[in-house]
Amino acid sequence: MHISPGTPKLTCTGVRVQKMLDLEFERIGKRLFLEGLVGANFGNMSVRAKAGFYITRSGAYLDDREMPVFVPGDGEAPPEASSEYRVHRAVYRISPHLAIVHAHPVHAVAASLDTDLIRPVDSEGRMLCPEIPVVGGEPGTDEIAQNVSRALRGGHIVIVRGHGTFAAGATLDVAYIYTSIAEYACRVLFLSGRFRRVM
């Protein structure tokens, strides 16, 4: 196993934690694929850890079991880490969130193209995320990291225009649920023909 600079010393406990995260990432990844929230090798996930976080590997299929990569809270990230590690690092720096899911749900991405704020009309959407902010930024840049982290500082879900969702919470399950709710809300808006009227 390649150990990058800054990676915590892999004790038996450390290896066990990585393997447990590997299973969790695979479990959530399968849910994301089943609902069509990601495709191919798009998207990523992370979980906060002491002095940094564990994130999926660059180019990984989220429904496959692959060992996550440790990224330190400061300094260089290992080259095998997801290219969106900057977003995850920025969110963890300024929020209490413990897990992040980045997905590419089709209806949410489509809805993000012409608005800065989405207001769900379905009951679950109105209750759990009555307003979904839309921000700009190119994937893998400091700009997107700054914009997403600001939006998630006091919330659980944000859509990056034309790119995808970032959801955060206390667990990967919570982040997955907010991803699913946002996509469902956007799908309802499109299918009901109400999208233009509630932007």
Steps between C-alpha positions, in 0.01 A plus 500: 500500500636843407521735797504868408676769704274625776307172522444396863708202610296192410460309824270199516226735615573740214476224240178377659351851477597529133343163422182600683486824303560302182184300571302813586611678183400197294160476673416866440649487149265216408203703619613797292532281188168326565318835506689636199664773709844420355626334184827351375785604730354839594442626853687454826452463875694576812491456877672727749784350702754621752725760332332457161252283316467183294379545142430277201777454246522698178312320223349245738160344432299580811330160506833314502695419813821702499711615791436870570787749503596708804533873428655717772317811615789712371772456242523290186239239420610157376484478119255210517242705692188623320558827314217654705696464826521880522124526542492236773791660685338846484167368631663321793700811588198725550215267592421225753409249227658156529424355155454626143347347187555655157270369226380589149119469514360586156191703597686699765776584251245601237312715752822679597565641152263796518463593866687583821243347736262207478188482717355147519121463488477135614435431868837342584691768313310783668558344840866399476652743248252782426767690311783342302775749407673483164861617475760530224852374461707267286556146632821449695566872560533717809201702375262206520645404839432846638149526357390153611646530850322832555169348391544193722614696803139535609331242279509143373468523121627722218505461122798614294362642177525250217708261709334326792395497863705511818317378809637486853395383842587291803527177297525382140138386531386852585695644208356236267144576618539872427638415156199280430253758633649776283479288185144392577398862561647613168337210316159594646549860390577393144225237470236733645596779262542733797876550485498844336240630744687412822855602418 
